[in-house]
């Protein structure tokens, strides 16, 4: 039984679980809020993330390979990278194999239309019974996490 986790990284990212090719769970990345200056900033909750990954009993996790976003401030890029690093670190600490995939690779491999709406539309097409997981614009991250896991599942099928 293959248990594949898909990760759309970031403090406002998402996670998805495929078990033998069946999408069984999607969720936003667990966070807590820390006061920074006059605002509260979301940070990945490593303890909650570890508990979720233990429950999911992953064989492999696939994280979208991310980099700095043009026009983004240095501190925003650093915070995004930190959030992605927490997810990777938790997975490694739990002994889960971690692979990375670039957005163009998984999108091209699944024939996803460009843009965030393309991800949600494709997720609804692949999993019509789970359309409520991808109904809102803010559910784009869930759709992308699920699609990343699906891409990896299809890669595994090609190797067998």
C-alpha positions in Angstrom: 0.0 0.0 0.0 1.5 3.3 -1.1 0.9 6.3 1.1 2.0 9.5 -0.6 1.9 13.0 0.9 1.7 16.0 -1.4 3.0 19.3 0.1 2.3 22.8 -1.2 4.7 24.6 1.1 4.4 27.7 3.1 2.7 28.9 6.2 -0.5 29.2 4.1 0.2 26.0 2.2 -1.6 22.7 2.3 -1.1 18.9 2.5 -2.8 16.0 0.9 -2.7 12.2 1.3 -3.1 9.6 -1.4 -3.5 6.0 -0.3 -3.0 3.6 -3.2 -4.0 6.4 -5.6 -7.1 7.4 -3.7 -7.3 10.9 -2.2 -8.2 10.4 1.4 -7.4 13.7 3.0 -6.5 17.3 2.3 -5.8 20.0 4.9 -4.2 23.4 5.2 -0.8 23.4 6.9 -1.3 23.7 10.7 -0.1 27.1 11.9 0.1 29.2 15.0 0.3 33.0 15.2 3.2 35.0 16.6 3.0 38.8 17.2 5.6 40.6 15.0 5.5 44.3 15.5 1.9 45.3 15.1 0.7 42.2 13.2 0.3 38.5 13.9 2.3 36.3 11.5 1.4 32.7 10.7 4.2 30.1 11.4 4.1 26.4 10.7 3.2 24.4 13.8 5.8 21.7 13.7 4.3 19.7 16.6 0.9 19.6 14.9 2.5 18.8 11.6 4.4 15.9 13.1 1.3 14.5 14.7 -0.6 14.7 11.4 2.3 13.0 9.5 2.5 10.2 12.1 -1.2 9.6 11.7 -0.9 9.5 7.9 2.0 7.0 8.1 3.6 8.3 4.9 5.8 6.2 2.7 7.0 9.3 0.8 6.3 13.0 0.7 6.6 15.2 -2.3 7.2 18.8 -1.7 6.9 21.5 -4.4 10.3 22.9 -5.1 10.0 26.6 -4.4 12.2 29.6 -4.6 12.0 33.4 -4.1 9.1 35.1 -5.8 10.1 38.1 -8.0 9.2 41.3 -6.3 8.8 39.7 -2.9 10.8 41.4 0.0 13.8 39.6 1.5 12.0 39.1 4.8 8.9 37.6 3.0 11.2 35.3 1.0 13.0 34.3 4.2 9.7 33.6 6.1 8.4 31.5 3.1 11.7 29.5 3.0 11.5 29.0 6.8 8.0 27.6 6.5 9.0 25.2 3.7 12.0 24.1 5.8 9.9 23.3 8.8 7.8 20.8 6.8 11.0 19.2 5.3 12.6 19.0 8.7 9.6 17.4 10.3 9.4 14.8 7.5 13.1 14.0 7.8 12.9 13.7 11.6 10.1 11.2 11.2 12.1 9.2 8.7 9.9 9.9 5.7 11.5 9.9 2.3 11.2 13.3 0.8 11.3 14.1 -2.9 10.9 17.5 -4.6 9.2 18.5 -7.8 9.1 21.9 -9.6 5.8 23.5 -10.5 6.3 23.2 -14.2 7.1 19.5 -14.0 4.0 18.4 -12.1 1.7 20.8 -13.9 3.0 19.6 -17.3 2.8 16.0 -16.2 -0.8 16.3 -15.3 -1.8 18.7 -18.1 -2.9 21.4 -15.7 -4.2 24.6 -17.2 -2.1 27.7 -16.2 -3.0 29.6 -13.1 -4.5 28.9 -9.7 -8.0 28.3 -11.2 -6.5 25.6 -13.4 -5.3 23.7 -10.3 -8.7 23.9 -8.6 -10.6 22.9 -11.8 -8.2 20.0 -12.4 -8.6 18.7 -8.8 -12.3 18.8 -9.1 -12.0 16.9 -12.4 -9.8 14.2 -10.8 -11.8 14.0 -7.6 -15.4 15.0 -8.3 -16.6 13.5 -5.0 -14.3 15.8 -3.1 -15.1 19.1 -4.9 -15.9 20.7 -1.6 -12.2 20.4 -0.7 -11.4 22.7 -3.6 -14.4 25.0 -3.8 -13.0 28.3 -2.5 -10.1 30.3 -4.0 -8.2 29.8 -0.7 -8.5 26.0 -1.4 -6.1 26.3 -4.3 -3.2 25.2 -2.0 -5.2 22.0 -1.1 -5.8 21.4 -4.8 -2.1 21.8 -5.6 -1.0 19.5 -2.7 -3.4 16.8 -4.0 -2.2 17.2 -7.6 1.5 17.0 -6.5 0.7 13.7 -4.7 -1.1 12.5 -7.8 1.8 13.4 -10.0 4.1 11.3 -7.8 1.7 8.4 -7.8 1.6 8.5 -11.6 5.4 8.5 -11.7 5.5 5.4 -9.5 3.0 3.7 -11.8 5.3 4.3 -14.7 8.2 2.7 -12.9 6.3 -0.5 -12.0 
